[in-house]
Amino acid sequence: MMKISPVFSALLVGASVAVVTTVARPAAAITTSFGFQNISGANNTNGDAFAGSFRLDVSDLGNDTVRFAFNNSVANQARIDQVAFGGSQASTLLSNFQVNVNNLGDVEFQIDNSPNLPQSGNILEWGTTVFSATRVPGQNNVNSVQTNETLGVSFTAHGNYQAVINAILGRTLLAGIHVPAFPNGSDSFVNSSTPVPEPITMLGLGVGTIGMGVLKRKYGNKEAKAKVAV
């Protein structure tokens, strides 16, 4: 019977894990993620330190449907109570606004196009609020996007998915959020136009790096011992 060296065996195991990881992950929609940033020119700095705790995932659901997922990972009582869209292409690129599309957590919003996004007057490219949704009223902040929860909204895109992404990159399509209950009060944010890696991608890279590091240390030590023995 052919013997397999420990190094080759470990590589086979690593490859198997990689294959299993790839197969186990369901076929996901194409997604591009963006962070949120403070609104320049606004005197409100209540939530400036927490802008990085919110994320926007833009996914292609097929059939000209695009989903925007608003994620909250802030480590305090701050919550998303309003999401809104503006920019010169918002009304021509998007239509058929739907809310509560694959939410995560106890989240429920309603379409409410009357309120403007607070501080949006300080966003040069915003113009007017074209689409807006707010949480369904309830006691104790129920229905808002709280820590580790997600609100999903969708649109019919008049163009393809890449056209939507290009509009975000070019800041002709913008998404904003209003967040009450920071320690010093409420604040608003607008999406960044620079994509960020999805968390699962970063996790995969981290696991792969750790695994290769372990193999390198393990078999590097064995080689060192062998040289000493010689």
C-alpha positions as CSV (number, residue, x, y, z in Angstrom):
1,M,0.0,0.0,0.0
2,M,1.3,3.5,-0.9
3,K,2.2,5.6,2.1
4,I,1.3,9.2,2.2
5,S,3.6,11.6,3.9
6,P,2.3,13.7,6.9
7,V,2.8,16.9,5.0
8,F,0.8,15.7,1.9
9,S,-1.8,14.2,4.2
10,A,-2.2,17.6,6.0
11,L,-2.5,19.3,2.6
12,L,-5.2,16.9,1.6
13,V,-7.1,17.6,4.8
14,G,-6.7,21.3,4.2
15,A,-7.9,21.0,0.7
16,S,-10.9,18.9,1.8
17,V,-11.8,21.6,4.4
18,A,-11.6,24.2,1.7
19,V,-13.8,22.2,-0.6
20,V,-16.3,21.4,2.1
21,T,-16.4,25.1,3.1
22,T,-17.1,26.1,-0.5
23,V,-19.8,23.5,-1.0
24,A,-21.4,24.1,2.3
25,R,-22.0,27.7,1.5
26,P,-25.2,28.0,-0.5
27,A,-25.2,29.8,-3.8
28,A,-25.4,33.4,-2.7
29,A,-26.6,36.4,-4.6
30,I,-23.9,38.7,-5.9
31,T,-23.3,41.2,-3.1
32,T,-21.3,44.4,-2.8
33,S,-20.9,45.8,0.7
34,F,-20.4,49.5,1.8
35,G,-19.7,51.1,5.1
36,F,-21.4,54.3,6.4
37,Q,-19.7,57.6,7.1
38,N,-20.4,60.8,9.0
39,I,-22.2,63.6,7.1
40,S,-19.6,66.3,6.5
41,G,-20.7,69.9,7.4
42,A,-23.2,68.8,10.0
43,N,-22.7,70.1,13.5
44,N,-24.1,66.9,14.9
45,T,-21.3,64.7,16.2
46,N,-23.3,62.5,18.5
47,G,-22.7,59.2,16.7
48,D,-19.4,60.0,14.8
49,A,-17.5,57.4,16.7
50,F,-20.0,54.6,15.8
51,A,-20.2,55.1,12.0
52,G,-18.2,52.0,11.4
53,S,-20.7,49.8,13.2
54,F,-23.2,50.0,10.3
55,R,-23.0,48.3,6.9
56,L,-25.0,48.3,3.7
57,D,-25.1,45.1,1.6
58,V,-26.4,45.5,-2.0
59,S,-27.4,42.1,-3.6
60,D,-28.5,41.1,-7.0
61,L,-31.7,38.9,-6.6
62,G,-32.2,38.4,-10.3
63,N,-35.1,39.5,-12.5
64,D,-33.9,43.1,-12.2
65,T,-34.5,43.1,-8.4
66,V,-31.9,44.5,-6.0
67,R,-31.9,44.2,-2.3
68,F,-30.4,46.7,0.2
69,A,-29.6,45.2,3.6
70,F,-29.0,47.7,6.5
71,N,-26.9,46.0,9.2
72,N,-26.4,47.3,12.8
73,S,-23.5,45.9,14.9
74,V,-23.1,48.9,17.3
75,A,-22.4,47.8,20.9
76,N,-24.9,50.1,22.7
77,Q,-28.6,51.0,22.5
78,A,-28.4,52.9,19.2
79,R,-30.9,51.6,16.6
80,I,-31.8,52.4,13.0
81,D,-35.3,54.0,12.9
82,Q,-35.2,55.4,9.3
83,V,-33.6,54.4,6.0
84,A,-33.7,56.7,3.0
85,F,-32.4,57.1,-0.6
86,G,-31.4,60.1,-2.5
87,G,-29.2,61.2,-5.3
88,S,-29.7,62.3,-8.9
89,Q,-30.4,58.7,-10.2
90,A,-32.5,57.4,-7.3
91,S,-35.9,58.1,-9.0
92,T,-34.8,57.0,-12.5
93,L,-32.8,53.9,-11.5
94,L,-35.1,52.5,-8.8
95,S,-38.8,51.8,-8.5
96,N,-41.3,49.3,-6.8
97,F,-39.9,50.0,-3.3
98,Q,-40.5,47.1,-0.9
99,V,-39.7,46.8,2.8
100,N,-39.1,43.9,5.2
101,V,-37.3,41.7,2.6
102,N,-35.6,38.9,4.5
103,N,-35.1,40.9,7.7
104,L,-33.0,39.5,10.4
105,G,-34.3,39.9,14.0
106,D,-37.4,41.6,15.3
107,V,-37.5,44.3,12.6
108,E,-40.6,45.8,10.9
109,F,-40.6,48.9,8.8
110,Q,-43.2,50.8,6.7
111,I,-42.8,52.9,3.6
112,D,-43.1,56.6,4.7
113,N,-41.8,58.9,2.0
114,S,-42.8,62.1,3.8
115,P,-39.9,62.6,6.2
116,N,-36.6,63.9,4.9
117,L,-33.5,62.2,6.2
118,P,-32.1,64.4,9.0
119,Q,-28.9,66.2,8.0
120,S,-29.3,65.3,4.4
121,G,-29.2,69.0,3.5
122,N,-25.5,68.7,4.2
123,I,-24.9,66.0,1.7
124,L,-23.9,67.7,-1.6
125,E,-25.2,64.9,-3.9
126,W,-28.4,64.0,-2.0
127,G,-30.9,66.5,-3.5
128,T,-34.2,65.4,-2.0
129,T,-35.3,62.2,-0.3
130,V,-36.8,60.0,-3.0
131,F,-37.6,56.9,-0.9
132,S,-37.9,56.5,2.8
133,A,-39.0,53.9,5.4
134,T,-39.4,54.2,9.1
135,R,-40.0,51.6,11.8
136,V,-43.5,50.6,12.6
137,P,-44.3,52.4,15.9
138,G,-44.3,50.4,19.1
139,Q,-43.1,50.5,22.7
140,N,-39.5,50.1,23.8
141,N,-38.1,50.7,20.4
142,V,-39.7,47.5,19.0
143,N,-39.4,47.0,15.2
144,S,-36.3,49.2,14.8
145,V,-32.9,47.7,13.6
146,Q,-31.1,47.0,16.9
147,T,-27.8,45.4,17.6
148,N,-27.1,42.4,15.3
149,E,-30.3,42.9,13.3
150,T,-30.9,43.6,9.6
151,L,-33.5,45.4,7.6
152,G,-33.9,44.4,4.0
153,V,-35.5,46.5,1.3
154,S,-35.7,45.9,-2.4
155,F,-36.3,47.7,-5.7
156,T,-36.8,47.0,-9.3
157,A,-33.7,48.3,-11.0
158,H,-34.1,50.1,-14.4
159,G,-30.9,48.8,-15.7
160,N,-28.7,45.9,-14.4
161,Y,-27.2,45.3,-11.0
162,Q,-23.9,46.8,-12.1
163,A,-25.7,50.0,-13.1
164,V,-26.9,50.3,-9.5
165,I,-23.4,49.7,-8.1
166,N,-21.9,52.2,-10.5
167,A,-24.4,54.8,-9.3
168,I,-23.4,54.2,-5.7
169,L,-19.7,54.4,-6.6
170,G,-20.4,57.6,-8.5
171,R,-22.5,59.0,-5.7
172,T,-25.5,59.5,-7.9
173,L,-27.4,57.0,-5.7
174,L,-27.1,57.3,-1.9
175,A,-28.5,55.5,1.1
176,G,-28.8,57.1,4.5
177,I,-29.8,56.0,8.0
178,H,-31.1,57.9,11.0
179,V,-30.0,56.5,14.3
180,P,-31.5,57.6,17.7
181,A,-30.2,56.7,21.2
182,F,-26.5,57.2,21.0
183,P,-25.1,58.1,24.4
184,N,-25.2,61.8,23.4
185,G,-28.3,61.8,21.2
186,S,-29.2,60.9,17.6
187,D,-27.2,61.1,14.4
188,S,-27.5,60.3,10.7
189,F,-25.1,58.7,8.3
190,V,-24.7,58.2,4.5
191,N,-23.1,55.3,2.8
192,S,-19.5,55.3,1.7
193,S,-18.8,55.0,-2.0
194,T,-15.9,52.6,-1.4
195,P,-16.8,48.9,-1.2
196,V,-15.7,46.9,1.8
197,P,-15.2,43.1,2.1
198,E,-18.1,41.0,3.3
199,P,-17.6,39.7,6.9
200,I,-17.7,36.0,5.6
201,T,-14.9,36.8,3.2
202,M,-12.8,38.2,6.0
203,L,-13.6,35.2,8.1
204,G,-12.5,32.8,5.4
205,L,-9.3,34.7,4.8
206,G,-8.6,34.7,8.5
207,V,-9.2,30.9,8.9
208,G,-7.0,30.2,5.9
209,T,-4.2,32.3,7.2
210,I,-4.4,30.7,10.6
211,G,-4.5,27.2,9.1
212,M,-1.4,27.8,6.9
213,G,0.4,29.3,9.9
214,V,-0.2,26.2,12.0
215,L,1.0,23.9,9.2
216,K,4.1,26.0,8.7
217,R,5.0,26.0,12.4
218,K,4.2,22.3,12.7
219,Y,6.3,21.0,9.8
220,G,8.8,23.7,10.1
221,N,9.6,22.5,13.6
222,K,9.9,18.9,12.4
223,E,12.3,19.9,9.7
224,A,14.4,21.8,12.2
225,K,14.5,18.8,14.5
226,A,15.5,16.6,11.6
227,K,18.4,18.9,10.8
228,V,19.6,18.8,14.4
229,A,19.5,15.0,14.4
230,V,21.7,14.9,11.3
